[in-house]
């Protein structure tokens, strides 16, 4: 959502939705951006969603319920969903896909939906 002023829609599969609050994200942000956690917020979708005031934004997010990274609290899509639900400018369609993990079959099973979503909003 960093370049959201250019795009008014976004389609994602199992994103690290709140990297400032998960171990992977904290390690990456510290390595790339330093220890100033305030500097991390502009690259964190959950914080961006909380503060977003731009044009109406449509987001399609698919997440597998059996994703080991979800269960390890590395992805935190529920934090993004909560932030979006409190922002009238963002419409998040968060689809928890039962029985899917983080792999190729998950992505390929729903790729057509994401192509159609983007075509609807871009074309």
C-alpha positions as YAML, in Angstrom:
chain: A
units: angstrom
residues:
- id: 1
  name: UNK
  ca: [0.00, 0.00, 0.00]
- id: 2
  name: UNK
  ca: [3.05, 2.24, -0.15]
- id: 3
  name: UNK
  ca: [2.26, 3.51, -3.67]
- id: 4
  name: UNK
  ca: [-1.47, 3.56, -3.13]
- id: 5
  name: UNK
  ca: [-1.94, 6.99, -4.69]
- id: 6
  name: UNK
  ca: [-1.08, 5.36, -8.02]
- id: 7
  name: UNK
  ca: [-3.22, 2.24, -7.59]
- id: 8
  name: UNK
  ca: [-6.76, 2.13, -6.25]
- id: 9
  name: UNK
  ca: [-6.81, -1.63, -5.85]
- id: 10
  name: UNK
  ca: [-4.53, -4.29, -4.45]
- id: 11
  name: UNK
  ca: [-4.54, -8.08, -4.65]
- id: 12
  name: UNK
  ca: [-2.44, -10.22, -2.28]
- id: 13
  name: UNK
  ca: [-1.82, -13.81, -1.25]
- id: 14
  name: UNK
  ca: [-0.79, -14.56, 2.34]
- id: 15
  name: UNK
  ca: [1.02, -11.25, 2.90]
- id: 16
  name: UNK
  ca: [3.11, -10.33, 5.91]
- id: 17
  name: UNK
  ca: [0.42, -7.84, 6.87]
- id: 18
  name: UNK
  ca: [1.93, -6.27, 9.95]
- id: 19
  name: UNK
  ca: [5.71, -6.71, 9.75]
- id: 20
  name: UNK
  ca: [6.38, -4.28, 12.60]
- id: 21
  name: UNK
  ca: [4.71, -6.78, 14.93]
- id: 22
  name: UNK
  ca: [6.11, -10.13, 13.76]
- id: 23
  name: UNK
  ca: [9.60, -11.63, 14.19]
- id: 24
  name: UNK
  ca: [10.41, -11.83, 10.45]
- id: 25
  name: UNK
  ca: [9.36, -8.26, 9.82]
- id: 26
  name: UNK
  ca: [11.16, -6.89, 12.84]
- id: 27
  name: UNK
  ca: [14.40, -8.58, 11.78]
- id: 28
  name: UNK
  ca: [14.06, -7.34, 8.19]
- id: 29
  name: UNK
  ca: [13.07, -3.80, 9.14]
- id: 30
  name: UNK
  ca: [15.90, -3.52, 11.66]
- id: 31
  name: UNK
  ca: [18.36, -4.75, 9.05]
- id: 32
  name: UNK
  ca: [17.16, -2.47, 6.25]
- id: 33
  name: UNK
  ca: [15.75, 0.55, 8.07]
- id: 34
  name: UNK
  ca: [17.52, 0.56, 11.44]
- id: 35
  name: UNK
  ca: [16.07, 0.38, 14.93]
- id: 36
  name: UNK
  ca: [13.78, 3.43, 14.70]
- id: 37
  name: UNK
  ca: [10.39, 1.69, 14.74]
- id: 38
  name: UNK
  ca: [8.61, 4.89, 13.74]
- id: 39
  name: UNK
  ca: [10.41, 4.69, 10.37]
- id: 40
  name: UNK
  ca: [8.98, 1.20, 9.82]
- id: 41
  name: UNK
  ca: [5.35, 2.31, 9.80]
- id: 42
  name: UNK
  ca: [5.34, 3.68, 6.24]
- id: 43
  name: UNK
  ca: [6.26, 0.18, 4.99]
- id: 44
  name: UNK
  ca: [3.75, -1.68, 7.17]
- id: 45
  name: UNK
  ca: [0.35, -2.27, 5.53]
- id: 46
  name: UNK
  ca: [-1.50, -2.34, 8.84]
- id: 47
  name: UNK
  ca: [-0.21, 1.06, 9.93]
- id: 48
  name: UNK
  ca: [-0.76, 2.45, 6.43]
- id: 49
  name: UNK
  ca: [-4.37, 1.22, 6.49]
- id: 50
  name: UNK
  ca: [-4.98, 2.91, 9.84]
- id: 51
  name: UNK
  ca: [-3.84, 6.27, 8.49]
- id: 52
  name: UNK
  ca: [-5.00, 5.99, 4.87]
- id: 53
  name: UNK
  ca: [-7.10, 8.96, 3.66]
- id: 54
  name: UNK
  ca: [-6.81, 8.60, -0.11]
- id: 55
  name: UNK
  ca: [-9.35, 7.53, -2.73]
- id: 56
  name: UNK
  ca: [-11.53, 4.51, -2.08]
- id: 57
  name: UNK
  ca: [-9.33, 1.41, -2.08]
- id: 58
  name: UNK
  ca: [-10.38, -2.15, -2.89]
- id: 59
  name: UNK
  ca: [-8.22, -5.01, -1.57]
- id: 60
  name: UNK
  ca: [-8.54, -8.75, -2.22]
- id: 61
  name: UNK
  ca: [-6.60, -10.84, 0.30]
- id: 62
  name: UNK
  ca: [-6.52, -14.64, 0.21]
- id: 63
  name: UNK
  ca: [-5.02, -16.57, 3.11]
- id: 64
  name: UNK
  ca: [-4.76, -20.33, 3.60]
- id: 65
  name: UNK
  ca: [-6.09, -21.55, 6.94]
- id: 66
  name: UNK
  ca: [-3.36, -24.22, 7.17]
- id: 67
  name: UNK
  ca: [-0.48, -21.86, 6.36]
- id: 68
  name: UNK
  ca: [2.29, -22.62, 8.88]
- id: 69
  name: UNK
  ca: [3.40, -18.99, 8.80]
- id: 70
  name: UNK
  ca: [-0.11, -17.89, 9.75]
- id: 71
  name: UNK
  ca: [-0.10, -20.29, 12.68]
- id: 72
  name: UNK
  ca: [3.38, -19.05, 13.72]
- id: 73
  name: UNK
  ca: [2.01, -15.47, 13.86]
- id: 74
  name: UNK
  ca: [4.32, -14.27, 11.08]
- id: 75
  name: UNK
  ca: [1.61, -12.95, 8.74]
- id: 76
  name: UNK
  ca: [-0.97, -11.28, 11.02]
- id: 77
  name: UNK
  ca: [-3.72, -10.68, 8.43]
- id: 78
  name: UNK
  ca: [-6.20, -10.22, 11.26]
- id: 79
  name: UNK
  ca: [-4.39, -7.01, 12.23]
- id: 80
  name: UNK
  ca: [-4.76, -5.67, 8.69]
- id: 81
  name: UNK
  ca: [-8.41, -6.73, 8.60]
- id: 82
  name: UNK
  ca: [-9.07, -4.85, 11.83]
- id: 83
  name: UNK
  ca: [-7.30, -1.71, 10.57]
- id: 84
  name: UNK
  ca: [-9.26, -1.81, 7.30]
- id: 85
  name: UNK
  ca: [-12.58, -2.34, 9.06]
- id: 86
  name: UNK
  ca: [-11.99, 0.92, 10.93]
- id: 87
  name: UNK
  ca: [-11.24, 2.90, 7.75]
- id: 88
  name: UNK
  ca: [-14.23, 3.76, 5.54]
- id: 89
  name: UNK
  ca: [-11.90, 4.41, 2.58]
- id: 90
  name: UNK
  ca: [-10.76, 0.76, 2.44]
- id: 91
  name: UNK
  ca: [-12.86, -2.20, 1.39]
- id: 92
  name: UNK
  ca: [-10.96, -5.39, 2.26]
- id: 93
  name: UNK
  ca: [-12.28, -8.70, 0.97]
- id: 94
  name: UNK
  ca: [-10.39, -11.06, 3.30]
- id: 95
  name: UNK
  ca: [-10.95, -14.65, 2.25]
- id: 96
  name: UNK
  ca: [-9.69, -17.37, 4.59]
- id: 97
  name: UNK
  ca: [-9.34, -20.40, 2.34]
- id: 98
  name: UNK
  ca: [-9.95, -23.53, 4.41]
- id: 99
  name: UNK
  ca: [-7.43, -26.35, 4.09]
- id: 100
  name: UNK
  ca: [-4.83, -24.43, 2.06]
- id: 101
  name: UNK
  ca: [-1.24, -23.78, 3.09]
- id: 102
  name: UNK
  ca: [1.33, -21.27, 1.77]
- id: 103
  name: UNK
  ca: [2.24, -23.21, -1.35]
- id: 104
  name: UNK
  ca: [1.89, -23.29, -5.11]
- id: 105
  name: UNK
  ca: [-1.46, -25.10, -5.14]
- id: 106
  name: UNK
  ca: [-2.96, -22.39, -2.92]
- id: 107
  name: UNK
  ca: [-1.82, -19.63, -5.27]
- id: 108
  name: UNK
  ca: [-2.86, -21.45, -8.43]
- id: 109
  name: UNK
  ca: [-6.29, -22.29, -7.00]
- id: 110
  name: UNK
  ca: [-7.22, -18.62, -6.63]
- id: 111
  name: UNK
  ca: [-5.03, -16.86, -9.21]
- id: 112
  name: UNK
  ca: [-7.91, -16.47, -11.68]
- id: 113
  name: UNK
  ca: [-9.96, -14.67, -9.02]
- id: 114
  name: UNK
  ca: [-7.10, -12.21, -8.55]
- id: 115
  name: UNK
  ca: [-6.71, -11.64, -12.30]
- id: 116
  name: UNK
  ca: [-10.43, -10.98, -12.59]
- id: 117
  name: UNK
  ca: [-10.35, -8.66, -9.57]
- id: 118
  name: UNK
  ca: [-7.52, -6.60, -11.06]
- id: 119
  name: UNK
  ca: [-9.13, -6.53, -14.50]
- id: 120
  name: UNK
  ca: [-12.38, -5.24, -12.97]
- id: 121
  name: UNK
  ca: [-10.63, -2.40, -11.17]
- id: 122
  name: UNK
  ca: [-7.95, -1.45, -13.69]
- id: 123
  name: UNK
  ca: [-9.69, -1.83, -17.04]
...
